[in-house]
Structure formats: C-alpha cells, structure tokens
C-alpha cells in the first residue's frame, strides 16, 4: 500500500499544504490573506481550483481545516491514514542541516533559535506546535531547506569574524532554497540526461537567491546565516553595509527586533518603489512612466546580474543558467532584463523562445541556437521534493 504524506510549507503570510499517496499528488491547499479577508484555495489532482473564504481563526487553525478537507473530500477516512507529515524547515544551525523527526528536543531547539531569524522560524515553530498539539499521534519530520548547502566551499561558508565567537554562536553561511535546488537539479538530470558540471540556479520569487552548483553540489549561494542576505527581495533589503545598519539603529533608536522587522518587511522592492512589492505591478507602473518603479526593477535585476557574473568566475565557467520560482519561471521581461548586454559573455537569449515559455506557462531552453551557455526555465516543485525525500529516506 502506498504511503500517504502531508507536506506543509509555512511562510510569514501564507501556508501551503500538499497531500500525496506515494509519488502522486492528490490535492493541494493554499491558505492566505486575500483582499479584505482570508481565503483557502484547494486544487485536486487534475489542478481544478476551488476558492473558499475563511475566517482568521480558520487560517490560524489551518492544519485542522486541512485534515477536515482531506476527510470531507474522501481522500482519507480518518487522520490515522496519514503516515507522515513533512515540514519545510528554514532555520540556521548545524542541527537543522539534516532531515530529522520532530520531537520535543527538535521543537525546543527551534524555539531557542527564533532569535536568529524570528520572522521565519517563529511562523514555522507556531505551526509545528499547533500540529503536535492537535494531532500528537501523527509522526512529523523537519525537511531541511539548508541541507543541500552543506557542501559550500570553505571560502564561501565563513564570515570574517573571530573564530571563537563564530564557533560559539554558530554564525556562518548556511544558505536556503536548498529543497528548490534539489528539485531543479533532479529535473535537469532528466531533461539533459546528466547534471552538467557548472550550473547557476536563480530562484527568483518574493524571496530570492542564487546558487552556484559544481558537479551537482552547492558551491556558493547568495543567502547566508539567514534568508536576509543576498539579493533585493520583495520586502527584504538583501545585502547592505553593516556600518549602515549600526548608523540606522542609532539614528532611529531601533531595537534589534525592530531592525530585524524593518529589514525583512519594510525594505526591498516595496520601499524602493514606494508602491508595490509585486514585480508585475512594478512593470505596469514603469510602463506608465513611474521612475521609482523603474529604479526598483533596475536595481533588482542588477543585483541578480552581479551574482551571476561573480559565480561564473567562481565556478571557472558555466554550462547552464537556470531560472526558477515565480518570477524566474513567469517573467520573460525580467529574464531579458537580467541577461541584456551579456551576449559577449556567452549569454545569448532568444527573445521568441523566452516569450513563448511565459505565454505557454512551460519550461525548457531559451538560448539562441549555437550559444555557448544553455539558458533554461525549470519549474521547481518544493512540495514534491519534500515528499520524495520523506519516501526515499525511509523514515517511517
């Protein structure tokens, strides 16, 4: 009999669920705050959507609502049919750099580490606690979003801090979006027949990162100790001079918690544009002559371009450049913007192929014929990858 797994991906403002029987996804649900309220979108295995308005309490108790949905839709008769639950875990530290069963020790360590990345860890910790309290008999596992980056080159892993202090506090670069990287690499291996030696994967969404992959292993990545480092994101600052942060705290009399919330929620595209953190909306604003929207998009694309260039040098060349995640997969305009002017470096994008990939919501190669470097759009599926790791790991 096929194992039945429930996969949970918790964000700061949304919660995603997917239910699998073996490798087959039978349903998915997306709980989020909509215009004027909360909504949940259910999809069946054919992709048919059903949107339902829910209360804020329903959103807070999403795990209970999801189990109720699975029962009412006939996918299970009782919660006891769920063999395992897998949470995507975004948490710094060596302890969380592997998939583990979530027990009392795991939960305690997660709570203790909230100080490291409170906006990310707190939401996951709260959902885990809610699930354990409501369904104590169901085995749950934490699937690490950083485990893939355990192979980072030493020169990419460490900050220039005092060794004793860094070791005592566990401060080093961990990297995230590792589950997405594994999903993309798995697909590349199938489509190309093998995994090329030098790959750069651009995971571009509301949270964004770029990873250099050497012989199938993470070599360097833009996110660091927390998911705040690296690229400009929807509401996150990305890279910023540490001296500027010291000055900012003093000038605005900010506490560490206030600074953390500011850098995660009140920066990025949202504040650069002054209007939106959504790239689709910013493109429309730019087309209407909005200079701040143009600046936000230019800066965003420039940072992506810089990381790509630095990783080409670090890898000693490049075989494949991959775009994935919401923006990477769907925006031909931003892919074109990022690679514009890089033809002499081997990045020759085919405008017709690039647009068609977006128009048909598909994936594949978008480089010009005869180009030195393959440029590909690959759809990541983190939920599927989590389910695969649960099954392949033979944890239950």
DRENTOR-582339 format. One record per residue (C-alpha): residue number from 1; residue in three letters; z negated, y, x negated. Coordinates in Angstrom, 3 decimals. Each point is the difference from the previous one (the first is absolute). Last residue first. Layout:
<atoms>
resi / resn / Z / Y / X
NUM / ALA / Z / Y / X
...
</atoms>
This chain:
<atoms>
resi / resn / Z / Y / X
396 / UNK / -8.542 / 5.644 / -8.626
395 / UNK / 0.792 / 1.760 / -3.257
394 / UNK / 3.202 / -1.883 / -0.668
393 / UNK / 1.228 / 2.937 / -2.097
392 / UNK / 3.528 / -0.488 / 1.310
391 / UNK / -1.125 / 0.496 / 3.616
390 / UNK / -2.109 / 3.100 / -0.597
389 / UNK / 2.557 / 1.371 / -2.443
388 / UNK / 2.794 / -0.477 / 2.538
387 / UNK / -2.003 / 1.762 / 2.699
386 / UNK / -0.605 / 2.943 / -2.322
385 / UNK / 3.701 / 0.083 / -0.889
384 / UNK / 1.010 / -0.025 / 3.672
383 / UNK / -2.296 / 2.942 / 0.675
382 / UNK / 1.267 / 1.903 / -3.036
381 / UNK / 3.624 / -0.222 / 1.078
380 / UNK / 2.162 / 2.154 / -2.272
379 / UNK / 3.567 / 0.742 / 0.952
378 / UNK / 2.247 / 0.228 / -3.058
377 / UNK / 2.397 / 2.871 / -0.730
376 / UNK / 1.756 / -0.590 / -3.296
375 / UNK / 1.402 / 1.907 / -2.937
374 / UNK / 1.518 / -2.270 / -2.643
373 / UNK / 0.360 / 1.689 / -3.378
372 / UNK / 3.130 / 0.023 / -2.143
371 / UNK / 2.285 / 0.966 / 2.847
370 / UNK / 3.299 / -1.893 / 0.397
369 / UNK / 0.234 / 0.618 / 3.742
368 / UNK / -2.190 / 2.895 / 1.053
367 / UNK / -3.646 / -0.746 / 0.738
366 / UNK / -1.323 / -0.644 / 3.520
365 / UNK / -1.012 / -3.670 / -0.134
364 / UNK / -1.716 / -1.654 / 2.961
363 / UNK / -2.168 / 0.641 / 3.034
362 / UNK / 0.563 / 0.757 / 3.675
361 / UNK / -0.927 / 2.651 / 2.528
360 / UNK / 3.698 / 0.318 / 0.904
359 / UNK / 0.081 / 3.796 / -0.380
358 / UNK / -2.317 / -0.100 / -3.009
357 / UNK / 1.986 / -2.584 / -1.956
356 / UNK / 3.214 / 1.739 / 1.106
355 / UNK / -1.096 / 3.300 / -1.546
354 / UNK / -0.533 / -1.505 / -3.454
353 / UNK / 3.146 / -2.113 / 0.153
352 / UNK / 2.111 / 3.087 / 0.742
351 / UNK / -1.778 / 2.162 / -2.594
350 / UNK / 0.366 / -2.559 / -2.791
349 / UNK / -2.802 / 0.713 / -2.469
348 / UNK / 0.713 / 0.136 / -3.730
347 / UNK / -3.214 / -0.264 / -1.994
346 / UNK / 1.258 / -0.858 / -3.497
345 / UNK / -1.671 / 2.808 / -1.951
344 / UNK / 3.106 / 2.189 / 0.209
343 / UNK / -0.114 / -0.373 / 3.791
342 / UNK / -3.495 / 1.488 / 0.194
341 / UNK / 0.965 / 3.280 / 1.668
340 / UNK / -1.053 / -1.076 / 3.492
339 / UNK / -2.179 / -3.111 / -0.092
338 / UNK / -3.007 / 1.403 / 1.860
337 / UNK / 2.050 / 2.059 / 2.437
336 / UNK / 2.253 / -2.917 / 0.887
335 / UNK / -2.997 / -2.221 / 0.732
334 / UNK / -1.489 / 2.917 / 1.960
333 / UNK / 3.089 / 0.415 / 2.176
332 / UNK / 0.479 / -3.737 / 0.519
331 / UNK / -3.428 / -0.070 / 1.623
330 / UNK / -0.883 / -3.328 / 1.624
329 / UNK / -1.028 / -2.526 / -2.645
328 / UNK / -1.627 / 2.268 / -2.563
327 / UNK / -1.519 / 2.174 / 2.693
326 / UNK / -1.669 / -2.874 / 1.867
325 / UNK / -0.636 / -2.449 / -2.834
324 / UNK / 2.559 / -1.008 / -2.696
323 / UNK / 2.428 / 1.388 / -2.561
322 / UNK / 0.848 / -2.287 / -2.926
321 / UNK / 1.488 / 0.854 / -3.400
320 / UNK / 1.463 / -3.000 / -1.822
319 / UNK / 0.983 / -0.824 / -3.583
318 / UNK / -1.775 / 2.700 / -1.980
317 / UNK / -0.509 / 0.891 / -3.626
316 / UNK / -2.761 / -0.009 / -2.612
315 / UNK / -2.702 / -0.586 / 2.607
314 / UNK / -1.915 / 3.133 / -1.012
313 / UNK / 3.207 / 2.041 / -0.137
312 / UNK / 1.102 / -1.062 / 3.484
311 / UNK / -3.598 / 0.556 / 1.104
310 / UNK / 0.033 / 3.635 / -1.088
309 / UNK / 3.236 / 0.675 / 1.866
308 / UNK / -1.173 / -1.622 / 3.223
307 / UNK / -3.279 / 1.912 / -0.180
306 / UNK / 1.803 / 3.300 / -0.448
305 / UNK / 2.428 / -0.697 / 2.880
304 / UNK / -2.873 / -0.758 / 2.383
303 / UNK / -1.708 / 3.266 / -1.011
302 / UNK / 3.255 / 1.889 / 0.541
301 / UNK / 0.503 / -1.520 / 3.461
300 / UNK / -3.408 / 1.219 / 1.218
299 / UNK / 0.439 / 3.430 / -1.616
298 / UNK / 3.408 / 0.479 / 1.599
297 / UNK / -1.245 / -1.181 / 3.397
296 / UNK / -3.003 / 2.347 / -0.030
295 / UNK / 2.081 / 2.899 / -1.301
294 / UNK / 2.598 / -0.505 / 2.728
293 / UNK / -2.695 / -0.038 / 2.680
292 / UNK / -1.378 / 3.224 / -1.454
291 / UNK / 3.457 / 1.580 / 0.073
290 / UNK / 0.641 / -0.674 / 3.701
289 / UNK / 3.722 / 0.640 / 0.506
288 / UNK / 0.642 / -2.081 / 3.114
287 / UNK / 1.248 / -2.919 / -2.099
286 / UNK / -3.319 / 0.183 / -1.828
285 / UNK / -1.892 / -0.315 / 3.267
284 / UNK / 2.058 / -3.044 / 0.960
283 / UNK / -0.677 / -1.597 / -3.402
282 / UNK / -3.698 / 0.825 / 0.376
281 / UNK / -0.120 / -1.762 / 3.364
280 / UNK / 1.450 / -3.177 / -1.465
279 / UNK / -2.295 / 0.285 / -3.032
278 / UNK / -3.106 / -0.006 / 2.201
277 / UNK / -2.996 / 1.832 / -1.535
276 / UNK / 0.642 / 3.082 / 2.107
275 / UNK / -0.402 / 3.771 / 0.244
274 / UNK / -1.469 / 1.791 / -3.010
273 / UNK / 2.783 / -1.493 / -2.094
272 / UNK / -2.108 / -0.499 / -3.115
271 / UNK / -3.047 / -0.659 / 2.168
270 / UNK / 1.404 / -2.920 / 1.961
269 / UNK / 2.173 / -1.271 / -2.847
268 / UNK / -3.029 / -0.677 / -2.164
267 / UNK / -3.414 / 1.569 / 0.546
266 / UNK / -2.625 / 0.025 / 2.755
265 / UNK / -0.719 / -3.684 / 0.607
264 / UNK / -0.501 / -1.762 / -3.317
263 / UNK / -0.673 / 2.907 / -2.355
262 / UNK / -2.135 / 1.859 / 2.556
261 / UNK / -1.929 / -3.109 / 1.026
260 / UNK / -0.884 / -0.703 / -3.615
259 / UNK / -0.932 / 3.618 / -0.647
258 / UNK / -2.289 / 0.017 / 3.024
257 / UNK / -1.662 / -3.221 / -1.144
256 / UNK / -0.498 / 1.374 / -3.520
255 / UNK / -1.542 / 3.190 / 1.463
254 / UNK / 2.154 / 3.099 / 0.111
253 / UNK / -1.200 / 3.476 / -0.974
252 / UNK / 3.496 / 1.450 / 0.468
251 / UNK / 0.324 / 1.526 / -3.488
250 / UNK / -2.195 / -2.634 / -1.660
249 / UNK / 1.694 / -3.039 / 1.504
248 / UNK / 3.439 / 1.533 / -0.519
247 / UNK / -0.696 / 0.796 / -3.669
246 / UNK / -1.062 / -3.585 / -0.695
245 / UNK / 3.045 / -1.236 / 1.898
244 / UNK / 2.326 / 2.281 / -1.960
243 / UNK / -1.440 / -1.399 / -3.220
242 / UNK / 0.878 / -3.497 / 1.172
241 / UNK / 3.656 / 1.100 / 0.191
240 / UNK / 1.634 / -1.587 / 3.056
239 / UNK / 1.890 / -3.220 / 0.631
238 / UNK / 0.198 / -1.013 / 3.675
237 / UNK / -1.066 / 2.627 / 2.506
236 / UNK / -0.369 / -2.219 / 3.043
235 / UNK / 1.045 / 1.067 / 3.518
234 / UNK / 3.486 / -1.501 / 0.253
233 / UNK / 0.212 / -1.013 / -3.636
232 / UNK / 0.669 / 1.669 / -3.360
231 / UNK / 0.322 / -2.801 / -2.522
230 / UNK / -2.631 / -1.307 / -2.367
229 / UNK / -3.752 / -0.269 / 0.470
228 / UNK / -1.686 / -0.051 / 3.413
227 / UNK / 0.221 / -3.761 / 0.594
226 / UNK / -3.129 / -0.435 / -2.167
225 / UNK / -0.566 / -0.984 / -3.634
224 / UNK / 3.737 / 0.419 / -0.511
223 / UNK / 3.111 / 0.360 / 2.114
222 / UNK / 3.222 / 0.556 / -1.982
221 / UNK / 0.565 / -3.530 / -1.273
220 / UNK / 0.601 / -1.651 / -3.358
219 / UNK / 0.980 / -3.477 / -1.227
218 / UNK / -0.380 / -2.041 / 3.192
217 / UNK / 1.449 / -3.458 / -0.526
216 / UNK / 3.351 / -1.521 / 0.971
215 / UNK / 1.488 / 0.204 / -3.483
214 / UNK / -1.061 / 3.653 / -0.337
213 / UNK / -0.673 / 1.930 / 3.227
212 / UNK / -0.450 / 3.780 / 0.018
211 / UNK / -1.760 / 1.105 / 3.175
210 / UNK / 0.383 / 3.165 / 2.048
209 / UNK / -2.467 / 1.111 / 2.646
208 / UNK / -0.053 / 1.659 / 3.398
207 / UNK / -2.406 / 0.408 / 2.916
206 / UNK / 1.731 / 1.564 / 2.994
205 / UNK / 2.919 / -2.144 / -1.108
204 / UNK / 1.893 / -0.643 / -3.217
203 / UNK / -0.501 / -3.259 / -1.888
202 / UNK / 2.375 / 0.582 / -2.918
201 / UNK / 0.449 / -3.241 / -1.944
200 / UNK / 1.278 / 0.187 / -3.596
199 / UNK / 1.379 / -3.214 / -1.456
198 / UNK / 0.657 / -1.296 / -3.512
197 / UNK / 0.434 / -3.741 / -0.621
196 / UNK / 1.907 / -0.940 / 3.154
195 / UNK / -1.613 / -2.363 / 2.562
194 / UNK / 2.410 / -2.824 / 0.746
193 / UNK / 2.605 / -1.052 / 2.564
192 / UNK / 0.719 / 3.620 / 0.851
191 / UNK / -0.845 / -0.146 / 3.720
190 / UNK / -2.757 / -2.625 / -0.271
189 / UNK / -1.709 / 1.385 / -3.088
188 / UNK / 0.285 / 3.497 / 1.419
187 / UNK / -1.764 / -1.104 / 3.189
186 / UNK / -2.954 / -1.422 / -1.934
185 / UNK / -0.086 / 3.125 / -2.138
184 / UNK / -0.173 / 2.210 / 3.093
183 / UNK / -2.880 / -1.947 / 1.558
182 / UNK / -1.904 / -0.062 / -3.282
181 / UNK / 0.414 / 3.768 / -0.402
180 / UNK / -1.223 / 0.554 / 3.578
179 / UNK / -3.120 / -2.043 / -0.730
178 / UNK / -0.522 / 2.072 / -3.145
177 / UNK / 0.061 / 3.275 / 1.936
176 / UNK / -2.898 / 0.996 / -2.281
175 / UNK / -0.775 / 0.759 / -3.645
174 / UNK / -3.089 / -0.888 / -2.025
173 / UNK / -0.227 / 2.782 / -2.597
172 / UNK / -3.408 / 0.021 / -1.666
171 / UNK / -3.534 / 1.047 / 0.816
170 / UNK / -2.348 / -2.968 / 0.276
169 / UNK / -3.075 / 2.204 / -0.146
168 / UNK / -1.597 / -1.646 / -3.054
167 / UNK / 3.360 / -0.784 / -1.608
166 / UNK / 1.268 / 3.571 / 0.344
165 / UNK / -3.302 / 1.374 / -1.287
164 / UNK / -0.088 / -2.296 / -3.012
163 / UNK / 3.651 / 0.637 / -0.862
162 / UNK / -0.249 / 3.796 / 0.170
161 / UNK / 2.965 / 1.093 / 2.084
160 / UNK / 3.712 / 0.195 / -0.782
159 / UNK / 0.994 / -1.998 / 3.078
158 / UNK / 0.951 / -3.661 / -0.268
157 / UNK / 2.533 / -2.263 / 1.677
156 / UNK / 3.334 / 1.376 / -1.176
155 / UNK / -0.701 / -0.420 / -3.719
154 / UNK / -1.429 / -3.415 / 0.769
153 / UNK / 3.203 / -1.089 / 1.780
152 / UNK / -0.684 / -0.747 / 3.663
151 / UNK / -0.314 / -3.734 / 0.713
150 / UNK / -2.792 / 0.381 / 2.591
149 / UNK / 2.466 / 2.089 / 2.014
148 / UNK / 0.795 / -2.778 / 2.472
147 / UNK / -3.706 / -0.236 / 0.856
146 / UNK / -0.077 / 3.565 / 1.340
145 / UNK / 0.605 / -0.481 / 3.721
144 / UNK / -2.526 / -2.839 / -0.020
143 / UNK / -0.048 / -2.404 / 2.935
142 / UNK / -3.538 / -0.027 / 1.410
141 / UNK / -0.606 / -3.155 / 1.994
140 / UNK / -1.577 / -0.710 / 3.388
139 / UNK / -1.327 / -3.262 / 1.412
138 / UNK / -0.649 / 0.203 / 3.754
137 / UNK / -3.509 / -0.957 / 1.218
136 / UNK / -1.444 / 3.506 / -0.279
135 / UNK / 2.470 / 1.440 / 2.557
134 / UNK / -1.535 / 3.209 / 1.351
133 / UNK / -2.287 / 0.859 / -2.907
132 / UNK / 2.467 / -1.204 / -2.620
131 / UNK / 2.824 / 1.950 / 1.630
130 / UNK / -1.963 / 3.223 / 0.281
129 / UNK / -1.229 / -0.280 / -3.576
128 / UNK / 3.550 / -0.593 / -1.238
127 / UNK / 1.247 / 2.995 / 2.004
126 / UNK / -2.715 / 2.254 / -1.406
125 / UNK / 0.696 / -1.165 / -3.557
124 / UNK / 3.726 / 0.660 / 0.379
123 / UNK / -0.571 / 3.534 / 1.283
122 / UNK / -2.634 / 0.717 / -2.646
121 / UNK / 2.170 / -1.301 / -2.858
120 / UNK / 2.887 / 2.409 / 0.491
119 / UNK / -1.677 / 3.339 / 0.678
118 / UNK / -2.945 / -0.804 / -2.241
117 / UNK / 1.898 / -0.814 / -3.198
116 / UNK / -2.572 / -0.512 / -2.763
115 / UNK / -3.051 / 0.822 / 2.164
114 / UNK / 0.924 / -2.870 / 2.313
113 / UNK / -0.766 / -2.377 / -2.882
112 / UNK / -3.487 / -0.994 / 1.188
111 / UNK / 1.384 / -0.820 / 3.440
110 / UNK / 2.646 / -2.247 / -1.529
109 / UNK / -2.565 / -1.730 / -2.212
108 / UNK / -2.191 / -0.742 / 3.025
107 / UNK / 2.946 / -1.351 / 1.986
106 / UNK / 1.015 / -2.307 / -2.837
105 / UNK / -3.563 / -1.261 / -0.459
104 / UNK / -0.390 / -0.694 / 3.738
103 / UNK / 3.253 / -1.971 / 0.117
102 / UNK / 3.667 / 0.941 / -0.053
101 / UNK / 1.870 / -2.924 / -1.526
100 / UNK / 1.758 / 1.243 / -3.084
99 / UNK / 3.453 / 1.127 / -1.095
98 / UNK / -0.085 / 1.533 / -3.449
97 / UNK / -0.344 / 3.469 / -1.488
96 / UNK / -2.931 / 0.842 / 2.270
95 / UNK / -2.637 / -1.029 / -2.541
94 / UNK / 1.906 / 1.812 / -2.758
93 / UNK / -0.515 / 3.340 / 1.732
92 / UNK / 1.862 / 2.359 / 2.314
91 / UNK / 0.354 / -0.729 / 3.736
90 / UNK / 3.015 / -0.244 / 2.250
89 / UNK / -0.518 / -3.348 / 1.735
88 / UNK / 2.633 / -1.296 / 2.414
87 / UNK / -2.043 / -2.184 / 2.347
86 / UNK / 0.847 / -3.650 / 0.687
85 / UNK / -1.402 / -1.921 / 2.959
84 / UNK / -0.148 / -3.785 / 0.055
83 / UNK / 0.348 / -3.082 / 2.181
82 / UNK / 0.366 / 1.797 / 3.327
81 / UNK / -0.209 / -2.709 / 2.677
80 / UNK / -3.730 / 0.707 / 0.456
79 / UNK / 0.956 / 3.340 / 1.583
78 / UNK / 1.032 / -1.885 / 3.143
77 / UNK / 3.143 / -0.974 / 1.853
76 / UNK / 2.326 / 1.487 / -2.586
75 / UNK / 3.455 / 1.595 / 0.261
74 / UNK / -0.299 / 0.053 / 3.784
73 / UNK / 0.489 / 3.756 / 0.371
72 / UNK / -3.511 / 0.396 / 1.422
71 / UNK / -1.530 / -1.873 / -2.964
70 / UNK / 1.831 / 1.948 / -2.698
69 / UNK / -0.705 / 3.250 / 1.850
68 / UNK / -3.734 / -0.716 / 0.263
67 / UNK / -0.045 / -0.738 / -3.750
66 / UNK / 1.714 / 3.352 / -0.606
65 / UNK / -2.386 / 1.890 / 2.274
64 / UNK / -2.998 / -1.457 / -1.859
63 / UNK / 1.505 / 0.992 / -3.340
62 / UNK / 0.871 / 3.459 / 1.354
61 / UNK / -3.577 / 0.886 / 0.899
60 / UNK / 0.278 / 3.564 / -1.366
59 / UNK / 3.394 / 0.352 / 1.642
58 / UNK / -1.343 / -1.360 / 3.292
57 / UNK / -2.855 / 2.518 / -0.244
56 / UNK / 2.583 / 2.774 / -0.508
55 / UNK / 1.615 / -1.102 / 3.230
54 / UNK / 3.335 / -1.761 / 0.301
53 / UNK / 3.532 / 0.879 / 1.058
52 / UNK / 2.347 / -2.987 / -0.203
51 / UNK / 3.356 / -0.358 / -1.741
50 / UNK / 1.971 / -3.252 / 0.395
49 / UNK / 2.655 / -0.785 / -2.560
48 / UNK / 2.452 / -2.918 / -0.233
47 / UNK / 0.281 / -1.102 / -3.639
46 / UNK / 1.134 / -3.554 / 0.731
45 / UNK / -3.364 / -1.371 / -1.191
44 / UNK / -1.823 / 2.302 / 2.428
43 / UNK / -0.921 / 3.604 / -0.731
42 / UNK / -3.107 / 1.847 / 1.217
41 / UNK / -0.399 / 3.762 / -0.383
40 / UNK / -3.499 / 1.356 / 0.473
39 / UNK / -0.639 / 3.589 / 1.030
38 / UNK / -2.707 / 2.614 / -0.380
37 / UNK / -0.022 / 3.494 / 1.461
36 / UNK / 1.671 / 3.386 / 0.309
35 / UNK / 3.049 / -0.821 / -2.062
34 / UNK / -0.774 / -3.321 / -1.628
33 / UNK / -2.941 / -1.330 / -1.999
32 / UNK / 0.797 / -3.452 / -1.254
31 / UNK / -0.331 / -3.734 / 0.645
30 / UNK / 3.041 / -1.989 / -1.128
29 / UNK / 0.336 / -3.578 / 1.203
28 / UNK / 2.073 / -2.932 / -1.196
27 / UNK / 1.062 / -3.293 / 1.535
26 / UNK / 1.185 / -3.543 / -0.702
25 / UNK / 0.726 / 0.310 / -3.698
24 / UNK / 1.204 / -3.362 / -1.296
23 / UNK / -1.195 / -1.138 / -3.445
22 / UNK / -2.676 / -2.324 / 1.387
21 / UNK / -0.869 / 1.330 / 3.426
20 / UNK / -0.396 / 3.696 / -0.648
19 / UNK / -1.683 / 2.955 / 1.674
18 / UNK / 0.497 / 3.540 / -1.277
17 / UNK / -2.417 / 2.914 / 0.291
16 / UNK / 0.286 / 3.636 / -1.029
15 / UNK / -2.695 / 2.661 / 0.176
14 / UNK / 0.548 / 3.746 / -0.097
13 / UNK / -1.594 / 3.257 / -1.160
12 / UNK / -1.688 / -0.787 / -3.336
11 / UNK / 1.968 / -3.203 / -0.357
10 / UNK / -0.958 / -3.589 / 0.789
9 / UNK / 2.378 / -2.908 / -0.554
8 / UNK / -1.063 / -3.160 / 1.814
7 / UNK / 1.672 / -3.444 / -0.137
6 / UNK / -0.905 / -2.667 / 2.562
5 / UNK / 0.778 / -3.528 / -1.116
4 / UNK / 0.827 / -3.214 / 1.843
3 / UNK / 0.527 / -3.116 / -2.107
2 / UNK / 2.847 / -2.222 / 1.153
1 / UNK / -0.916 / -3.464 / 1.283
</atoms>
